[in-house]
Amino acid sequence: MRIDTNEELLVASGAVGSLKDLHDHSTVGALKRVYQSAASGVVPQPRRRGFGGQSRRPIGVPPGVSKRAFDFAAALIGLVALLPLLLLIAATIKLTSRGPVFFRQKRIGYQNQLFEIYKFRTMYLERCDASGVAQTTDSDPRVTPFGRFLRRLSLDELPQLLNVVKGDMSLVGPRPHVPGMLAAGVLYEELVPDYFDRHTVRPGLTGLAQVNGFRGPTTNRDMAIGRIEKDLEYVRNAGLLKDIKIIAITLVRELKGGSGH
């Protein structure tokens, strides 16, 4: 399909109903990138500048062989050990609400590649938001009673062990976001210029940001910025021992009751 005008682009992408609703030219350009990602399967990374107008080199470390081997083995063991629980959750979802057991959604992964993430469905089928732009809040009417229980303990995230086995994700890393993710009412990459640096490692089931309390909606500006700062801190200092520590902290907190949304 040929896109001749910004207004046609926005209608085609489903991001905004009309060009007249937008007043910020930079937002239009960013939404173009979201449309392009849907067609190409890659989220374009905006050109970033450092001090003095010089292009900065990407930060981060390449995914190590030892980390990938640990992820694969641990995720596979986890799937086998948790199989009875996974089957019980799947059966309960089918018995308590109409629709599929799993919810699938496009997320931005390693090197800005799009992948399909797996979760247990926690919302009523007719109210599911495939785009993920409408973030879940406390007492969200879209969430089923059993879905609320799953979210509180983060059990809805367990199918992402399949993503880890496939290589889309790691056990530890920045949480994967949807294309066009909003933070404090604007696109995340506009709020945080270094946002795309978080994609120099595989996204994770949990991460440094989450164990430091940065989780849930990104409507608060300071919390949204703090989350990315922790993601980038992890990218700069990623290592297998740090991963094991983050996993241990996550397990202890979730066993104590969790705080998922």
C-alpha positions as CSV (number, residue, x, y, z in Angstrom):
1,M,0.0,0.0,0.0
2,R,1.4,3.4,-0.9
3,I,1.3,6.1,1.7
4,D,1.2,9.6,0.2
5,T,0.4,11.8,3.1
6,N,0.9,11.8,6.9
7,E,-2.8,11.6,7.4
8,E,-3.1,8.4,5.3
9,L,-0.1,7.0,7.2
10,L,-1.8,7.5,10.6
11,V,-5.1,6.0,9.5
12,A,-3.3,3.0,8.0
13,S,-1.2,2.4,11.1
14,G,-4.2,2.7,13.4
15,A,-2.2,4.9,15.7
16,V,-4.3,8.1,15.4
17,G,-7.6,8.8,13.6
18,S,-6.6,12.1,12.0
19,L,-3.6,14.3,11.4
20,K,-5.4,17.3,12.9
21,D,-5.2,15.6,16.3
22,L,-1.4,16.0,16.3
23,H,0.4,19.2,16.9
24,D,3.9,17.9,17.5
25,H,5.8,17.2,14.3
26,S,8.3,15.0,16.1
27,T,5.5,12.7,17.2
28,V,4.4,12.3,13.6
29,G,7.9,11.2,12.6
30,A,8.0,8.7,15.5
31,L,4.6,7.3,14.5
32,K,6.0,6.8,11.0
33,R,8.7,4.6,12.5
34,V,6.0,2.6,14.3
35,Y,4.2,2.0,10.9
36,Q,7.4,1.0,9.2
37,S,8.1,-1.5,12.0
38,A,4.8,-3.3,11.3
39,A,5.8,-3.7,7.6
40,S,9.4,-4.6,8.1
41,G,9.5,-6.5,11.4
42,V,12.2,-4.1,12.6
43,V,11.8,-1.0,14.8
44,P,14.0,1.7,13.3
45,Q,16.3,3.3,15.8
46,P,16.4,7.1,15.7
47,R,19.8,8.8,15.2
48,R,21.2,9.8,18.5
49,R,23.8,12.4,19.3
50,G,26.2,12.7,22.2
51,F,28.0,15.7,23.5
52,G,29.3,18.2,20.9
53,G,27.0,16.7,18.2
54,Q,29.1,13.5,17.8
55,S,27.4,10.2,17.2
56,R,27.7,7.9,20.2
57,R,28.7,4.3,19.9
58,P,26.1,1.8,21.2
59,I,26.7,0.7,24.8
60,G,26.3,-2.8,26.0
61,V,27.8,-6.2,25.7
62,P,27.1,-8.9,23.1
63,P,25.0,-11.8,24.3
64,G,27.6,-14.3,25.8
65,V,27.6,-18.0,25.0
66,S,27.5,-18.8,28.7
67,K,24.5,-16.6,29.3
68,R,22.6,-18.1,26.4
69,A,23.4,-21.7,27.6
70,F,22.3,-20.8,31.1
71,D,19.1,-19.3,29.8
72,F,18.2,-22.2,27.6
73,A,18.9,-24.9,30.3
74,A,17.2,-23.0,33.1
75,A,14.1,-22.2,31.0
76,L,13.8,-25.8,29.8
77,I,14.1,-27.1,33.4
78,G,11.6,-24.5,34.5
79,L,9.0,-25.6,31.9
80,V,9.3,-29.2,32.9
81,A,9.2,-28.6,36.6
82,L,6.2,-26.2,36.3
83,L,4.3,-28.3,33.8
84,P,1.5,-29.3,36.3
85,L,1.0,-25.7,37.3
86,L,1.0,-24.5,33.7
87,L,-1.7,-27.1,32.8
88,L,-3.8,-26.1,35.8
89,I,-3.6,-22.4,35.0
90,A,-4.5,-23.2,31.3
91,A,-7.5,-25.3,32.4
92,T,-8.8,-22.6,34.8
93,I,-8.6,-19.9,32.1
94,K,-10.7,-22.1,29.7
95,L,-13.2,-22.8,32.5
96,T,-13.6,-19.2,33.7
97,S,-13.7,-17.1,30.5
98,R,-14.3,-17.4,26.8
99,G,-11.3,-17.3,24.5
100,P,-7.8,-18.8,24.0
101,V,-5.5,-19.7,26.9
102,F,-2.6,-17.6,25.5
103,F,-2.3,-14.0,24.7
104,R,0.2,-13.1,22.0
105,Q,1.6,-9.7,21.2
106,K,4.4,-8.1,19.2
107,R,7.3,-6.7,21.3
108,I,10.6,-5.1,20.5
109,G,13.5,-7.4,21.1
110,Y,17.2,-7.7,20.6
111,Q,18.6,-5.3,18.0
112,N,15.1,-3.8,17.6
113,Q,13.8,-7.0,16.0
114,L,10.1,-7.6,16.6
115,F,9.0,-10.9,18.1
116,E,5.8,-12.5,19.4
117,I,5.6,-12.7,23.2
118,Y,3.5,-15.3,25.0
119,K,1.5,-14.7,28.1
120,F,-1.5,-16.4,29.8
121,R,-4.6,-14.4,28.8
122,T,-5.8,-12.4,31.8
123,M,-8.4,-10.1,30.1
124,Y,-11.8,-10.7,28.7
125,L,-11.5,-11.7,25.1
126,E,-13.5,-8.8,23.7
127,R,-11.4,-6.3,25.8
128,C,-7.9,-7.5,25.0
129,D,-5.6,-4.8,23.6
130,A,-3.3,-6.3,21.0
131,S,-1.4,-3.1,20.6
132,G,-0.5,-2.8,24.3
133,V,-0.7,1.0,24.1
134,A,-3.6,1.1,26.7
135,Q,-1.6,0.0,29.8
136,T,-3.2,-2.1,32.5
137,T,-4.0,-0.3,35.7
138,D,-5.1,-1.3,39.2
139,S,-8.8,-2.5,39.2
140,D,-8.8,-2.5,35.4
141,P,-12.2,-3.7,34.3
142,R,-10.7,-5.5,31.3
143,V,-9.1,-8.1,33.6
144,T,-10.9,-11.2,34.7
145,P,-11.0,-12.2,38.4
146,F,-8.7,-15.2,37.7
147,G,-6.5,-12.9,35.6
148,R,-6.2,-10.5,38.5
149,F,-4.9,-13.4,40.6
150,L,-2.3,-14.4,37.9
151,R,-1.1,-10.8,37.5
152,R,-0.7,-10.3,41.2
153,L,1.8,-13.2,41.4
154,S,3.2,-12.6,37.8
155,L,2.1,-16.1,36.9
156,D,0.7,-14.8,33.6
157,E,4.4,-14.3,32.5
158,L,5.4,-18.0,32.8
159,P,4.7,-18.8,29.1
160,Q,7.6,-16.5,28.3
161,L,9.9,-19.4,29.3
162,L,9.0,-20.6,25.8
163,N,10.4,-17.3,24.4
164,V,13.6,-17.9,26.4
165,V,14.0,-21.4,24.9
166,K,13.4,-20.0,21.4
167,G,16.0,-17.3,21.9
168,D,13.7,-14.3,21.7
169,M,14.3,-13.5,25.3
170,S,16.7,-14.0,28.2
171,L,15.8,-14.8,31.8
172,V,17.2,-11.4,32.8
173,G,17.2,-8.2,30.8
174,P,15.1,-5.1,30.1
175,R,11.4,-6.0,29.9
176,P,10.3,-6.0,26.3
177,H,8.0,-3.1,25.3
178,V,5.4,-2.8,22.5
179,P,6.2,-0.6,19.5
180,G,4.9,2.9,20.2
181,M,5.2,2.5,24.0
182,L,4.0,5.6,25.8
183,A,5.7,7.0,28.9
184,A,4.2,10.1,30.7
185,G,1.9,10.6,27.7
186,V,4.7,10.7,25.0
187,L,6.6,8.1,23.1
188,Y,9.3,6.5,25.3
189,E,12.1,7.3,22.8
190,E,11.1,11.0,23.0
191,L,11.2,11.0,26.8
192,V,14.5,9.2,27.0
193,P,17.0,9.8,24.1
194,D,19.0,6.7,25.0
195,Y,15.9,4.5,25.0
196,F,16.9,2.2,22.2
197,D,20.3,1.3,23.9
198,R,18.3,-1.1,26.0
199,H,17.9,-3.3,23.0
200,T,21.6,-4.2,22.7
201,V,20.8,-7.2,24.9
202,R,17.9,-9.7,24.8
203,P,14.8,-8.6,26.8
204,G,14.2,-10.5,30.0
205,L,11.5,-12.1,32.1
206,T,12.8,-9.9,34.9
207,G,15.4,-7.3,35.2
208,L,17.4,-4.8,37.3
209,A,14.6,-2.2,36.9
210,Q,12.0,-4.6,38.2
211,V,13.9,-5.7,41.3
212,N,14.4,-2.0,42.1
213,G,10.7,-1.3,42.1
214,F,10.3,0.0,38.6
215,R,7.3,-2.0,37.2
216,G,3.7,-1.5,36.3
217,P,2.3,1.5,34.3
218,T,4.7,4.1,32.9
219,T,2.4,7.1,33.4
220,N,4.7,8.8,36.0
221,R,7.6,10.7,34.3
222,D,10.2,10.2,36.9
223,M,9.4,6.5,37.3
224,A,9.4,6.0,33.6
225,I,12.9,7.6,33.2
226,G,14.2,5.7,36.3
227,R,13.2,2.4,34.7
228,I,15.3,3.0,31.6
229,E,18.2,4.2,33.7
230,K,18.2,0.9,35.5
231,D,17.9,-1.0,32.2
232,L,20.9,0.8,30.8
233,E,22.8,0.2,34.1
234,Y,22.2,-3.5,33.5
235,V,23.3,-3.3,29.9
236,R,26.6,-1.8,30.9
237,N,27.3,-4.3,33.6
238,A,25.5,-7.5,32.5
239,G,27.0,-10.8,33.7
240,L,25.9,-14.3,34.6
241,L,26.5,-13.7,38.4
242,K,24.4,-10.6,38.3
243,D,21.7,-12.5,36.5
244,I,21.6,-15.2,39.1
245,K,21.3,-12.5,41.9
246,I,18.4,-10.8,40.1
247,I,16.6,-14.1,39.5
248,A,17.0,-15.0,43.2
249,I,15.6,-11.6,44.3
250,T,12.7,-11.9,41.9
251,L,11.8,-15.4,43.1
252,V,11.9,-14.3,46.8
253,R,9.7,-11.3,46.1
254,E,7.1,-13.2,44.0
255,L,6.9,-15.9,46.6
256,K,6.1,-13.3,49.2
257,G,3.1,-12.1,47.3
258,G,4.3,-10.4,44.2
259,S,3.3,-6.9,42.9
260,G,2.5,-7.6,39.3
261,H,-0.1,-5.5,37.3
